[in-house]
Amino acid sequence: MNIILENATIFLILAGIFGLFMAWGIGANDVANAMATSVGSKALTIKQAIVIAAIFEFAGALLAGGQVTATIRKGIIDAKVLESSPELLIYGMLAALLAAGCWLLIASLKGWPVSTTHSIVGALVGFAIVGIGIEAVSWGKVGFIVMSWVISPVLAGVIAYALFRSVQKLILDTDKPFEMAQRYVPFYIFLVGFVISLVTLVKGLKHVGLELSSAENYFYAAMIGLVIMFFGKMAIRKIKVSESLNKDFHYASVEKVFGVLMVVTACAMAFAHGSNDVANAVGPVAAVVGIVQSGGEIAQKSAMSVWILLIGGAGIVIGLMMYGYKVMATVGHNITELTPSRGFAATLAAATTVVLASGTGIPISTTHTLVGAVLGVGLARGMAALNLTVIRNIFMSWIITLPAGAILAIIFFFILKSIFS
């Protein structure tokens, strides 16, 4: 207990720095996933995507990132075992943040889209095994997360495949694709507004004490969907057929209609992502702050200070601006060639999967979900449309993520323990 009192300021500074580093990693890796379909389909330039992501990710993190967060992420560790030595939990949380941040840095430099949730979970498992004991880890929860490696990309891939097939059937394979796009795209816009509002309501706004029933969530999401559909319809009406563009690419004017849709999905996805995934960086920071401020008392939940959310939001934006383009290139260009209509199908499929998973309690990764959705869109055009080498590298990076986070956390835990004990 004396260790905590003697080093309180140092622990708080380290928590802030490591939390910022982890949030930076989320920005460099995970946010790029949310924006990759928009950039890859050329609906947005990288600069426009960064501006949109900066505004909406920061707003999501700050407004809906959580006043109270479960500090022991997803119930992976039984922290009660450490009540007699709370300083070990501080070392563990700091080690987990640093380990996950380092792995995300490596993955971002390589352009691998990995899961930030799995990075921090792997790091927490590594610390728990050496810092508390193997029995302190909830292995059932870990197994559930491993299951999600298969469930989330497959589910998103199936939905994306079905969505893009519907676009092909209703619009692209008709005699008058532009007229059909003007007729049907407003309904797709409603679907996007509805699903992504639902993601935000279900996964994000519960943190700010806005406890809505399922019926209320669906009602508000439908209302927001109708409003977005109205504005989308107005924007679509202004688009005219361009014969010069259509000479180079038969569907150029049709894709301009879908471009409107991609801007809507980019904004909404960024807000939903910021509200949800900032917890991966700020949860452990809140745990350390809670223990230090209470003089060593361990709580399952900690009050979330605004400055912690600010660190999370700022880190995400800086990471995206510095290194986001690498992962954007992998997901947006290298798996399969994307156009606005394909990007729309992938983004909506990913968002729908997130909603379904939230309702059923399956722990999923936004990254795995979106990559699965992009694969589904590629498959709708045939196996030849997919870059199998890139896909193999992505799958390998997913398998490595949990053990990499765990090994790095073990190393950092012992270093911190030797410095302060």
N, C-alpha and C positions, 0 to 999 in steps of 0.2 A: 504493500500500500504506500510505503514511503517513496518507492521508486516513482509512482504516479505523481505524488505531490511535488517531489524534487524536480521532475522533468516535464511538468504539465505544459509549459509554454512550448518546449521543443516538440512534444507529441502533437500539439495542436498545429504548429507550423508544418511538421512533416505530413500530417493528415491533409492539410490544405494543398501542399505541393504535390503529394502523390495522387490526391483526388483530381487535381487539375491535369496531371499527366494521364491518368486513366480516362478522363473525359476527353482529352486531346485524342487518345487512341480511338474512342468511340466516334469522334468527328472524322478522323482520318479513314476509318474503316467502315463503320456501320452507316453513317449518314450518307456516305458515298453510294451505298446500296439503295437507299431510299430515293436518291436522285438519279441513279445510273440509267434507268429506263428512259427518263426524260432527255438526258444528254445523248445517250446512245441512239435514240430515235430522231435526234436533231430537232426536237420540239423546243429545246432550250439550249443555249450555249453554256459552256462550263461557267463563265462569269455570271450569267443570269441564274444558273442553278445554285451557285454559291451564295448569291444575294438572297434568293428565296429561302434557301436552307438556313442561312444565318438568321433571318428575321423569324421564320416560323419555328425552327428548332429551339431558338432562344426563348421565344414566347411560350412554346409548349413546356420547356423545362422549368421556366419561372412561374407560369400561371397554373400549370397542372402537374408539375413534377413532384408534388407531394409535401404536405405540411407534416405528415407523420409517415415514416417508412419503416418497414420491417428491416431492422439492421442486419439480421443474420439472413442473408439472401436465400429466399425460397425454402427456409427450414432445413438447410443442408447440415448445420451444426447444432448440437445441443450445448448451448452456452452455459447452462446451469452448472455444468461440471467445473467451470472455471471461476465460480464465485469466490473461492478462497485465494485465487491468484489472478485477479483481473488484468494485471499488466501483460500476461501472456496473450490475452485476447487483443490488447492494443498492438502488440508485436505482430500478431496474426493478421489483423485487419490491414495494418500498414504493409506487411509483406504481400498480402493478397492484391492490394491496389498496385503496388510496384510490379509484381509479377505479371498481372493481367495487362498493365500498361506496356511493359516490355514486349510481351508476346504480340500485342496489337501493333506495336511499332514495327516489329520484324515482319508481320503479315502484311502491313500496309506498304512497307518498302518493296516487298515481293509482289504486291498487287493481289494478294489472296483475300477473298471476302470471307472472314471467319466470324464466329458468333461472339459478341462481347459478353453475353450472358454466360456462355459456356466457359469463356476465359476466366471470368471472376469465380464461377462455381468450381472449376478445376483448381484454381488457386486456393480457395477456401478449403477444399478437400485435402490438398497437400498440407496446408498448415495444421488442419485438425488431426491428421494422422500422426504427425510428429509432435505437435504441441499439446494435444489432449490425449489421444489414443484412438485406435482404429474403431473402437465401439462408439465413439462420439459422432461418427458420420452416419447420416441417414442414408444407407445404401439403397433403400427402396426408392428414395427420391432421385438418387444418382442414376439408377437403372431406368427410371421414368424419363429422365433427360436424354439418356442414350437412345431410348425408343424414339424420341422426337426427331432424331437425326434422319430417321426413315419416314416417319409419319408426315412431318411438315412439308418437306419438298415433294413427296408423292401426292399429297392432298392438293397442294398449290399447283402442281404440274397438271393434274387432272382437270382442275377448275379452269386453268389458263388455256388448256387444249380445247375444252368445250366452248369457252368464251370466244377464242379466235376462230374456231370453226363456225360459230354463229355469225361473226363479222364477215367471214368469207361467203357464207350462204346468203345472208341478208343484203350485203353491200358489194363486196369485191367481185363476186362471180355473176353479177347481174348485168343487164344491157345498159343500164343508166346508173353507174356506181355513185356519181356525184349527187344525183337527186335522192338516191336511196340513203346516202350518208346524211344528207340534210334531214331526211325523214326519221331515221332511226338513232342517230348519234345523240339527240336530246334525251332519249330514254336511257342510253348508256351513261350520259352525264348524271341523270337522276340516280342511277344505280351507284355510280362513284360517290356522289354526295351522300347518299344514304349509308353506304357501307363504311366509308371513312369517318363520317360523323359518329357512326356506331362504335368504331374502333376507339375514337377519342372519348366518347361518353363512358364506354365500358371500361377501358384500360387507363384513361388519363384522369378524368375529372372526379373520380371517386376519392382521389387524394385531397381535394380541397373541401372535403366535407359535403359534397353535393351527392347525397345518397338518393338516386332515382330508382324506381322500380323498373323491371324489364319492359313493361308496357309503355312507361314514360320515355325510356330510352328509344324505343322503336318509333314512338310518335314524334319526338323532337328530331330524330334522325331523318324521318320521312319529310318533315317540314323543311329542314335545311336542304335536303335533296331537291325538293320542289323549287326552292329559291334559287339554288345553284343552276338547276335546269333552265329556269326562266332567263337568267343572265347568259347562260351558255347558248341558248337558242338565239338571243339577240346578236351575240358575237358571230354565230354561224351564218346568220342572214347576210352579214356584211361580206362574206367570202364569195368571190366570183370565180368561175371556171377560167383557168389560165391555159390557153392553147399552147403557148410556148413551153411552159413547164411540162404539160402533158405529152409533148413530143418526146422529151427525154425519158419520162416515166409516166406510164399510162394513168397511174393512180395519184399523181402529184397533188391535184386539187382536192381529192378525197382525203389524202393524208393531212392537208392543211386543216380540214374540219376536225380530224382527230387530234391535231396539234393543240387546239383550244382545250380539248379534254385533258391532254397531258399536263398542261399548266395547272389546271384545277387539281389533278391528282398529286402533282409535285408539292403544292402548297399544303394540302391536307395531310399527305403522308408525312411531311416534315414535322408538322405540329404534333401529330399522333406519336411519331417516333421520339420527339424531344420529351413529350410528357411521360413516356413509358421507360425508355432506355437510360435516361439520365440517372435512374435509381441504381444502375450498376456501378456508377462512379461515386454517387453521393451517399449510398446506403452505408458502406464501411466507414466513410468520413463521419457520418452522423453517429455511428457506433462509438468511434474513438472519442469524439467530442462529448457524447453522453457520459462515457465512463470517466473521462478527465474531470468534467464539471461536477459530477456527483461524488467525486473523491473515491472512485473505485467500484461503484454499484453497477451491476450489469442488468440492463433492461432489454426485453425482446424488441421493444419499439422505442424509438427516440424522436423527440420533437425536432422538426427540421427547420433550422434557422435559414433566413433568406440568403445570408452570405454563402451558405453551402450550396444552395441552388444556383446562385450567381456564378460560383466557381464551376459548377457542372455545365451551365449554359455557355459560359465564356470558353471553357476548354473545348467543348464540342465544335463551336464556331471556328476557333483557331486551328484545330486539327483538320477540319474540312478544307479550310483555305490553303493550308500548307501541303497536305498530302492526299486529299480526297480524290484527286484526278486519277491516281493509279488504279484504285479499286473501281472507280467509275468506268475506266477503260475496259477492265476485265469483264464486269457484268454487262455493261452497255454495248460493247463492240465485239469482244473476243469469244463469247459463248456461241452467239448466233447474231446475224445481222438484224437490227431492230428498226422498225419504222414506227411512227406515232400509233398506228392501229395495233401493232404487235406489242408495243410498250404499254399501251392502255390495258390490253388483255392481261399482261403479266402483273402490272401494278394492282389492278382490281382483284385478280386471283389471290395475290399475296395478302391484300387487306381483308378479303373475305375469309381466308384461312385463319388470320389473326383473330377475327371476330368469333369464328367457330371454336377455336382453341380456348379463347377466354371463357366462352359459355360452358365448355366441357371440362375445363381445368387442365388441359394438356399443356405442359410447358414447351413452348416452341421458340425458335430463333427467327427473328425477322430476316436475317441473312439467308439461312437455309431455305426459308419460305420463298423469298424473292428469286433466289437462284433456281429453285424447283419450278417456279412459275415461268421463268425465262426459258428453261429447258422444255416445258410443256408447249410454249409458243413455237419453239424451234421444231419440235416433233410434229406439230400440226402441218409443217411444211416438208416433212420427211427427214430421215436420219442424216442425209447429206448436208442439211442446213446447220448441223451442230459441229463444233470444234471439240472432238473427243479428247484431245491432249489437254486442253484448258480444263475441261470438266474433270479429268482424272486428277490433275493438280489440285483443283478446288476440293474434291472429296478427300484427298490425302491430308490437306491442311485442316479439314474438319476433324478427322480422326486424331490428329496430333494435338489439337487445341487443349483438351482436358488434361492429358499428361504433361504437356508443356507448361501450362499454368501451374500444375501441382509441383513439378520439379523446381521451377523458378521460385515459387512461394516457400518451399522447404529451405532453399539456399538463403533467401532473404530473411526468413524467420530466424535462422541460427545466427546470421550476421547481426541482426537487431538485438537478439537476446544477449549475444556476447558483448555488444557495445554498452547496453544499459544495465545488465544484471551484474 
